[in-house]
């Protein structure tokens, strides 16, 4: 089964049933609505900037990537509501991937981010990547803790004391 052909069923540690599938161009409205429900602080953490609104160009990039190196996903509850989005962006050499996740503001602490991170790590492993990383604002303690709990190592990001690099080795160096 190719990941973009059918939704994948996932279950959080708390038993919440989720469906995950690749984002498509016709998901633009749903993704726009999702980002409207994400807190300003979470938007700042996700995009590492002071964005208040995610623009049409950014939504288009998340829903219609022509690159085989970028996988963008939507996470749905059983009744069809989009509650999260995640991205895996791989380098051209196929060695490193960067992950980014956003969860609906009303669905924090339900295990969605943790489950989506595990899914993205498996996708990275399936692609043969050696490492996955994320750049986090130091203030994003909840995400950093989820990443630590998932086997990521946190280290300072050279040149910016407000950011950290979280990294997980997927295969021995």
Protein Blocks (a to p, Z undefined) as FASTA:
>chain_A
ZZklpccddddfkopacddddddfklmmmmmmmmmmpcfklmmmmnopabfbdcfklmmm
mmmccbfkbccdddddfkopafbdcdddddfkomaccddddddfklghnommmmmmmmmm
mmmmmnopabdcddddfklmmlmmmmmmnopacdddehiakbccddddfbdZZ
